[in-house]
Amino acid sequence: MQNSREVIDNLLRNRPADRVGVNDSPWGDTLEKWVTQGYPADDEGKPVDAGEHFGFDIAGAGGWLAWEPKLDTDETVEETDEWRITRNGAGAVLKWWKHRSGTPEHIDFAMTSREVWESEYKPLLIETDIRKRVGLDGIKENIAKYHEQGLWVQYGSQFIWENMRASMGDYTMYMSLIDDPDWIHDFNRTYTDLFKAGYKLLFEEAGLPDGYWFYEDMGYKDSLFCSPKVLEELIFPYYAEMVEFMHSYDLPVVLHTCGLTEPALDMIVQAGFDGIHPMEVKAGNDPFRIADRYADKLVLIGGLDVRIFESGDKDLIRTTVADYLEGMKSRGARIVFGSDHSVSTGVDYEDYLLAMEVYREHMMY
């Protein structure tokens, strides 16, 4: 039977795969909870690696570029026992929990105009030493280690959309998409050039992975963050350019994008992406509907409503996982099984084990 690397590579290249792939992302807090429920821990009492324990097919080897204009900047603005407020290298002030998982609260942003961008931040990206933005330590060794284990190895990073949100904040970004599209193009052009230079160096000195993941959330619950027309004009040309760049190295490309993203799928296909993750059901996506339209165009990764796992209803978990896998296979979908985003603390260990057991019962094509 094909190993993990062969399965995922074949799926992404539209070649016959022996089985459905599998990959997921339990939260760190979830793994700590599971240790109290029988999940294995190391000698220090820390949860063992979830990928190794559950037999996931995909491993990340690095590749997250230092994208903030000001390097090595992590100013503490305020701190308590529970949280820390920091100013990052793009001028954003963010509040982070210290002892639990979660996205940061947005407090303040310095990059509120094109003038600020051009005078204070863009020059730092144009005149940068790209080597300082590429983490090379240990990556070549990680790739070799994971390949020895038979895993499919990816590099990954956020890109222009997430960079904008983390630099300008939501208000300035959304207003500028309409009021100053030339600034958006300039921002995206600058970062696309930076990322291409960074990955060229990474590929030359650390080696090639098996593929690449973009992490670019584009949707609320029930809608995109902005109109498809705006995305088509201001964002997707740069996605297509980066996909073409990765394809020039024979690397398949997956787009991770949360929220309701079905309305953008035609653009995602046209940009050349090879896979989509996570098809968030709770945001309004329908994986079966997506499979009906895109089974021959995209590898579909994730898509199992995590609320089913959270229910604790073992009959429901068993039935839903089986129906999902058989329904996807009957539609001719190339799929990698997993939750429709990540695995929260609302999921018990025994229920997730059950889901993995049912996956293995139905994984063969």
Helices and strands as residue ranges (DSSP letters): H 4-12, E 21-22, H 28-35, H 50-54, E 58-62, E 75-79, E 83-87, E 92-97, E 105-109, H 114-116, I 117-121, H 122-126, G 130-133, H 139-148, E 152-158, H 160-179, H 181-206, E 211-215, H 228-230, I 231-235, H 236-247, E 253-256, G 262-264, H 265-270, E 275-277, G 281-283, H 287-294, E 299-301, H 306-310, H 314-330, E 335-337, H 349-361
